[in-house]
Amino acid sequence: MQLIQILWDRRDFFLTCLLEHIRISLTAVVCAGALGIVTGVFISRHKKAAGIALGVINVIYTVPSISLLGFLIPFTGIGDKTAVIALTVYGLLPIVRNTYTGLVNVDAGILEVAEGLGADGKQVLFGIRFPLALPVIISGFRNMVVMIIAMGGIASFIGAGGLGAAIYRGITTYNMTLTAAGSLLIALLALLSDWLLSRVEKAVNRRYGIG
């Protein structure tokens, strides 16, 4: 009951935080998605670079988020920019890995037929490999989005906006209801995004006869 009451009484504050959280998360999703897909495509065509790239991303992924933020602050300062960079870095692993996996696991027989019909490298990549790998790529994108939204709560600790501000304010003022309200909204946003992307993933799977 207290949770519902505080959400209603401070609805303007929570709405502002929610919109900030969506803006920061969406920016990071776009950056991580674009960079991750490009990286995944590159390492799928240059297999020697795959181990190095995936290894580096895995190592970065093991660094605690708060430590990464602390490392970035001297270079990018405090605020939204640092939060977006950190979230982008953390979002790279699932999208790079799934893009690479999807592209390299396309049926070799299909590729041979396409090449035998005279398709060049770009036509094979964008006309065959990428469409067939799309279900796997979307799965990685879905994981990335949920991860970024959930981790967006740390943004407030370095002066950025978002629902983490409610969590941080609740912790510093010993208001557990406020902390719970901020956490609940982040969870609901992540679940909603996951549900919407699951619909997209199912549609793509049906389009390519998967599942």
C-alpha positions in Angstrom: 0.0 0.0 0.0 2.8 2.4 0.9 4.5 1.6 -2.4 1.4 2.5 -4.4 0.9 5.7 -2.3 4.4 7.0 -2.9 4.2 6.3 -6.6 1.0 8.3 -6.7 2.1 11.1 -4.4 5.4 11.6 -6.2 4.2 10.7 -9.7 5.8 13.8 -11.3 9.2 12.9 -9.9 8.9 9.3 -11.0 7.6 10.2 -14.5 10.7 12.5 -14.9 13.0 9.8 -13.8 11.3 7.2 -16.0 11.6 9.4 -19.1 15.3 10.1 -18.3 15.9 6.3 -17.8 14.3 5.6 -21.2 16.4 8.3 -22.9 19.7 7.1 -21.4 18.9 3.4 -22.0 17.7 4.0 -25.5 20.8 6.0 -26.4 23.0 3.1 -25.0 20.9 0.5 -26.9 21.4 2.3 -30.2 25.1 2.8 -29.7 25.7 -0.8 -28.4 23.5 -2.2 -31.1 25.2 -0.4 -34.0 28.7 -1.0 -32.7 28.0 -4.6 -31.7 26.5 -5.6 -35.1 29.3 -4.0 -37.0 31.8 -5.7 -34.8 30.0 -9.0 -35.1 29.9 -8.8 -38.9 33.6 -7.8 -39.0 34.9 -10.7 -36.9 32.6 -13.2 -38.8 34.6 -12.2 -41.9 38.0 -12.1 -40.2 38.0 -15.2 -38.0 41.5 -14.5 -36.6 40.1 -11.3 -35.0 37.1 -13.1 -33.5 38.9 -14.7 -30.5 40.7 -11.4 -29.7 37.5 -9.3 -29.9 35.3 -11.7 -28.0 38.1 -12.2 -25.4 38.5 -8.4 -24.8 34.7 -7.9 -24.5 34.5 -10.8 -22.1 37.2 -9.3 -19.9 35.6 -5.9 -19.9 32.3 -7.6 -19.0 33.8 -9.0 -15.8 34.8 -5.6 -14.5 32.2 -4.4 -11.9 30.0 -1.7 -13.2 30.8 0.8 -10.5 34.5 0.3 -11.1 34.1 1.0 -14.8 32.2 4.2 -14.0 35.0 5.2 -11.6 37.5 4.6 -14.4 35.6 6.7 -16.9 34.9 9.7 -14.7 38.4 11.2 -15.1 38.0 11.1 -18.9 34.3 11.8 -19.5 33.2 13.5 -16.2 30.0 12.8 -14.4 26.6 12.7 -15.9 24.6 11.1 -18.7 27.6 10.8 -21.1 29.6 8.5 -18.8 26.5 6.4 -18.0 25.8 5.9 -21.7 29.4 4.9 -22.4 29.4 2.4 -19.5 26.0 0.9 -20.5 27.1 0.7 -24.1 30.3 -1.2 -23.2 28.3 -3.7 -21.0 25.7 -4.1 -23.8 28.3 -5.2 -26.4 28.8 -8.8 -25.3 25.4 -10.3 -26.1 25.0 -8.5 -29.4 28.5 -9.1 -30.7 28.4 -12.8 -29.7 25.0 -13.4 -31.2 25.8 -11.6 -34.4 29.0 -13.5 -34.8 27.4 -16.8 -33.9 24.4 -16.3 -36.2 26.5 -15.3 -39.2 29.1 -18.1 -39.0 26.5 -20.8 -38.5 24.5 -20.2 -41.6 24.2 -23.4 -43.6 27.3 -23.8 -45.8 25.2 -25.5 -48.5 23.0 -22.4 -48.9 26.1 -20.2 -49.3 27.7 -22.5 -51.9 24.5 -22.4 -54.0 24.5 -18.6 -53.8 28.1 -18.3 -54.7 27.6 -20.8 -57.6 24.8 -18.5 -58.9 27.3 -15.7 -59.0 26.5 -13.8 -55.8 29.4 -11.7 -54.6 30.6 -11.2 -51.0 28.2 -8.3 -50.2 25.2 -10.0 -51.7 25.9 -13.2 -49.8 26.4 -11.2 -46.5 23.3 -9.0 -46.8 21.1 -11.1 -48.9 21.6 -14.5 -47.3 23.8 -14.6 -44.2 22.3 -11.6 -42.4 18.6 -12.5 -42.9 19.2 -16.1 -41.9 21.2 -14.9 -38.8 18.5 -12.4 -37.8 16.7 -14.6 -35.3 19.9 -15.2 -33.4 20.9 -11.5 -33.6 17.5 -10.4 -32.3 17.8 -12.8 -29.4 21.1 -11.1 -28.5 19.6 -7.7 -29.0 16.8 -8.6 -26.6 19.2 -9.7 -23.9 21.2 -6.5 -24.4 18.2 -4.2 -24.0 17.1 -5.9 -20.8 20.6 -5.8 -19.4 21.0 -2.1 -20.2 17.7 -1.1 -18.7 18.4 -3.0 -15.6 21.9 -1.7 -15.2 20.7 1.9 -15.9 20.0 2.2 -12.2 23.6 2.8 -11.5 23.6 6.0 -13.6 22.5 8.1 -10.6 25.7 7.3 -8.7 27.7 9.4 -11.1 25.2 12.3 -11.4 23.1 11.0 -14.3 19.4 10.8 -14.4 17.0 7.9 -14.5 15.1 5.8 -12.0 18.4 5.1 -10.2 17.9 8.6 -8.7 14.9 7.3 -6.8 16.9 4.3 -5.5 19.9 6.4 -4.5 17.7 9.0 -2.8 15.8 6.2 -1.0 19.1 4.7 0.2 20.6 8.0 1.4 17.4 9.0 3.3 16.7 5.5 4.6 13.4 5.5 2.7 13.1 1.9 1.7 9.7 2.5 0.1 11.2 5.0 -2.3 14.0 2.6 -3.1 11.5 -0.2 -3.7 9.4 2.1 -6.0 12.4 2.9 -8.2 13.5 -0.7 -8.4 10.0 -1.8 -9.3 9.7 0.7 -12.1 13.1 -0.4 -13.6 12.0 -4.1 -13.4 8.6 -3.3 -15.1 10.4 -1.3 -17.8 12.8 -4.2 -18.4 10.0 -6.7 -18.5 7.9 -4.7 -20.8 10.8 -4.2 -23.2 11.6 -7.9 -23.0 7.9 -8.8 -23.8 7.8 -6.4 -26.8 11.1 -7.8 -28.2 9.9 -11.3 -27.7 7.0 -10.6 -30.0 9.4 -9.3 -32.6 11.6 -12.3 -32.1 8.7 -14.7 -32.6 7.6 -12.9 -35.7 11.1 -13.2 -37.2 11.3 -16.8 -36.2 8.0 -17.5 -38.0 9.2 -15.6 -41.0 12.3 -17.8 -41.4 10.5 -21.0 -40.3 12.2 -21.3 -36.9 10.4 -22.6 -33.9 
